[in-house]
Each structure stands twice: as structure tokens, then as C-alpha cells.
């Protein structure tokens, strides 16, 4: 396989055009940190890596906006923003080596999505290159972009099957004055459910609310018990109020959220045959949806569960196998049966990639 690392969007677009003209299969990649996600990529003739597209193109701290190339590492972007006391609240898995383009392509996010939304909600503009050799701009550097079709939302979560993201514009957040983390453990999930319900119904607005199964808690260095983990951001007065409003909770070090963020990468490194099943469920049904004996982290504020298994998982008509073993065959079921609107996905795919050359096999082999 030929590997190219174009240093400009124009060169990348040229590579895509030439590959389509010669009917070559193309793998689009950043740092390749999430190869076990979204189904295996079919063998390609050309791999285009965006690593060399790693510059900050525009940054206006006063307007809380930044434009970066897609190959920039999330950790490097975070370091740039830290100097100006700003941040991009994504905290995705593989944060130490994930590229911005890869985060967008896989729609990765972390515990703070409850307060700040997913990465899709933070994008105000995007540039991508098509197989025709064109670069397309969607949105801009203004937070309220209202004109035209928002292609950025279409590209986010497309796993590189439609085009190659080359540039992303973000709206930023001021860095919080402080952070404090709170922990509650219980022998049964019933008490955790009650406390979570009270918290979400209160005036408090925590940035993250995670529910950990006993096995997940142990792997984070905690006691083997059902665990409710809460992060609060704000001034000392705000954080002190959280402490008063959560009298049964223990204050723990904020570094525990780094362990939560790195939980999936470490699990996959330890269990090459393992998998991660993502399930969306109603908040009141979280504990019924967690299989016994699994290491599960649930986003307790929005009902998204990440169920870690040491072996291959089965969707059983529910959820998506987000990470699967590398050798798992594309024909195996990683995704529930699609709905009646699946033809729209196929139609969009044919429009952007009529010969199915881009990241063939991703999106669970469906398109």
C-alpha cells in the first residue's frame, strides 16, 4: 500500500482526484488511533494520512474562535488554548494521540458532553476535500452561521466515507475558574439511581455525571461498588455550594476524569479480543441495561452506556458495537438493522463516492 502525508489541502484534494480517476481504494486516516471503531477498513491501494496538516490557521481569543487543520493533535490544540485560559471541552478517548479530524470523523466525545454537548455542537465551520479534487467550505468563523447547508454535521460521524476533513473551526469556552469532583458509592444501583435523579432535578448544573459499574470502579482504583461520579466547574463559591448540596458525597481528586477518559483505550490494549458496546437508553433504565460482570461507564446525564467486554459482544438488536476486535469480519453484525430511512444514507454515499472507494468497510460495512 502506498502511503501519502500531504502538507496542504490542495495536495490532498489532488490525491483524491487522481485515485478516483484510477479507481484506487483509499484509506483516510489521522493517527489511526481508532481502527477498531466503526468496522474494519477494507484493504486499500492508498492511505492518506493527515498528520502533516497540523497548523493553527486562525485564532481570535477575544471572539473565542479558532481554526485548525484536521491533522492537529487534540493534546497540541489543548496546549495552545491553555495559554489563553480557554479550552475545547471534548475530552475524547485516545486524547493523547487523536487528531482533530479523527475526532470529528468518529464523533468522539467525553464525560463533559452533558454540559457542553458533543463535538458536533462545537463546530462552526469546516473544510473538506472530495473525490472530485475540490475543497468545500461549510460555515465560517462566526458562531452564528445560519446560511446554507451545514455540511459539517453531515461529515461529523461519517468515518471518512464521504470526503476527507481538512480544516475545522471551533467555538471555544473560557477555562473554568476551578473544578471539583464528587464520589458516591453504594452496594446496589437503586441508591445511585435515586441520588442521580435528585441531582439532575436540582438547580445544580454539573459538567459530568457518570455511573460506574463495580468492575469499572475497581479498574479506576475505587472500591467494588456502584459509583456515581460528578464533576462541577466554577468559582470557589459555586464549588462550595455543590459540596453543601451533596452532603453524602466524597470529594476526590480531579485526575480521576483522566482515568475515565482513558478507560476505553486501556481496556482495548489489555483485551485484543474485547469489544465496547454503546447503548442509548432512558435514564430510568440505565441499571437494567448494564449486563452483569461488565465494566460499564454510563453517561448518567444523557443515558449513553459504554459496556466493556473482554470478548466479542452481540448487539442483540440494541446498541452499536463501537469497538470490535481487529480480526472481526465485516459481514458480522456490529450494528442493528437500519431503519426505513437508510436509503438516504446510501443516496448520500453514492453522491460523494459513487465507486465506494473511500474507507470502504467503515460504518459497519453498510455503505
C-alpha positions, 0 to 999 in steps of 0.5 A: 500500500502506498502511503501519502502525508500531504502538507496542504489541502490542495495536495490532498484534494489532488490525491483524491482526484487522481485515485478516483480517476484510477479507481484506487481504494483509499484509506483516510486516516489521522493517527489511526488511533481508532481502527477498531471503531466503526468496522474494519477498513477494507484493504486499500491501494492508498492511505492518506494520512493527515498528520502533516496538516497540523497548523493553527490557521486562525485564532481570535481569543477575544471572539473565542474562535479558532481554526485548525487543520484536521491533522492537529493533535487534540493534546497540541490544540489543548496546549495552545488554548491553555495559554489563553485560559480557554479550552475545547471541552471534548475530552475524547478517548485516545486524547493523547494521540487523536487528531482533530479530524479523527475526532470529528470523523468518529464523533468522539466525545467525553464525560463533559458532553452533558454540559457542553454537548458533543463535538458536533455542537462545537463546530462552526465551520469546516473544510473538506476535500472530495473525490472530485479534487475540490475543497468545500467550505461549510460555515465560517468563523462566526458562531452564528452561521445560519446560511446554507447547508451545514455540511459539517454535521453531515461529515461529523460521524461519517468515518471518512466515507464521504470526503476527507476533513481538512480544516475545522473551526471551533467555538471555544469556552473560557477555562473554568475558574476551578473544578471539583469532583464528587464520589458516591458509592453504594452496594446496589444501583437503586441508591445511585439511581435515586441520588442521580435523579435528585441531582439532575432535578436540582438547580445544580448544573454539573459538567459530568455525571457518570455511573460506574459499574463495580468492575469499572470502579475497581479498574479506576482504583475505587472500591467494588461498588456502584459509583456515581461520579460528578464533576462541577466547574466554577468559582470557589463559591459555586464549588462550595455550594455543590459540596453543601448540596451533596452532603453524602458525597466524597470529594476526590481528586480531579485526575480521576476524569483522566482515568475515565477518559482513558478507560476505553483505550486501556481496556482495548490494549489489555483485551485484543479480543474485547469489544465496547458496546454503546447503548442509548437508553432512558435514564430510568433504565440505565441499571437494567441495561448494564449486563452483569460482570461488565465494566460499564461507564454510563453517561448518567446525564444523557443515558449513553452506556459504554459496556466493556467486554473482554470478548466479542459482544452481540448487539442483540438488536440494541446498541452499536458495537463501537469497538470490535476486535481487529480480526472481526469480519465485516459481514458480522453484525456490529450494528442493528438493522437500519431503519426505513430511512437508510436509503438516504444514507446510501443516496448520500454515499453514492453522491460523494463516492459513487465507486465506494472507494473511500474507507470502504468497510467503515460504518459497519460495512453498510455503505 
